[in-house]
């Protein structure tokens, strides 16, 4: 005997339209979160890189000053420049070019992005104050460095 209606079930494999829309929405949300994190990381990296460059410039100035103060017997301010008289009989001159923001030693650039430099000489002590341009976050680095000239003949 044959049944009048067949209750045979046909399974169609696949996704419904609603399932596809839900999956696309979930992937869209996850993708937008990942893009936001990536963009924030790139922005943070560029900000930190500009800050690091400013700090490296100050470090370069400090290293050059330290080398010259170890060899110098006298220091004098000439205009807006600082002149060290070295024990070898030569001079080292430090000047800031305010239009290019470059700081130079004997006309050779040792640092960029420097906005202000000031010197104070008292007895055998030279105080150097250096300020950098604003980095990408708007932060300017300023540092005061104190160097002592050697005394006596070595």
Buried (B, 14 or more C-beta within 10 A) or exposed (E): EEEEEEEEEEEEEEEEEEEEEEEEEEEEEEEEEEEEEEEEEEEEEEBEEBBEBBBEBBEBBBEBBEEBBBBBBEBEEEEEBBBBBBEEEEBBBBBBEEEEBBBBBEEEEBBBBBBBBBBEBEEBEBEBEBBBBBBEEEEEBEBEBEBEBEEEEE
